[in-house]
Amino acid sequence: MPPADKGLLMCYNMGDLRKPGDHNSIIDLKTLRAYTGNDRIIKYPLPLDFALPLFEWDVLFRKGQYAGLTRNMPLEEGAIFRKSGNFTWTVVKDTAIDNVRLHPGDLIRHEDSPADVLKKPPDNCRSSGSPERPLLSFIISNLVYLKI
């Protein structure tokens, strides 16, 4: 047990980012419930606050292998992408977007923080010390912030 008055559970990274497939590795309600259910939070010996993610990214797969993260792919552009699953699009035209080279057959999985999870997280995602505490949120970004 760390010498602290309370802890913070960062509720993200709930799947294997590098694993191909039609899923969301940032946050998944079923996985979140598995982490927080069965009175795990109430029984934890340190009061916990919760933070939910407010970000999105696109995961690129080439020949079935993880090839990296990118952002803001114009997935609605039908001449380049074809929707192939709930979270996935297949590249149909050789192109480059924001210095990312894309080839036919590449797969883009768009992941985000779903509104239904952010608006109504499971009841057990409340502070174990006081249900009146608000949920926190956080952003992961490639922007650099200067410390003043």
HELIX and SHEET records of a PDB file:
HELIX    1   1 LEU A   29  THR A   36  1                                   8    
HELIX    2   2 ARG A   40  LYS A   43  1                                   4    
HELIX    3   3 ALA A  115  LYS A  119  1                                   5    
SHEET    1   A 3 GLY A   7  MET A  10  0                                        
SHEET    2   A 3 LEU A  48  PRO A  53  1                                        
SHEET    3   A 3 LEU A 136  PHE A 138  1                                        
SHEET    1   B 5 GLN A  65  THR A  70  0                                        
SHEET    2   B 5 TRP A  57  ARG A  62 -1                                        
SHEET    3   B 5 LEU A 107  GLU A 111 -1                                        
SHEET    4   B 5 THR A  88  VAL A  91 -1                                        
SHEET    5   B 5 PHE A  81  LYS A  83 -1                                        
SHEET    1   C 2 THR A  95  ILE A  97  0                                        
SHEET    2   C 2 VAL A 100  LEU A 102 -1                                        
END                                                                             
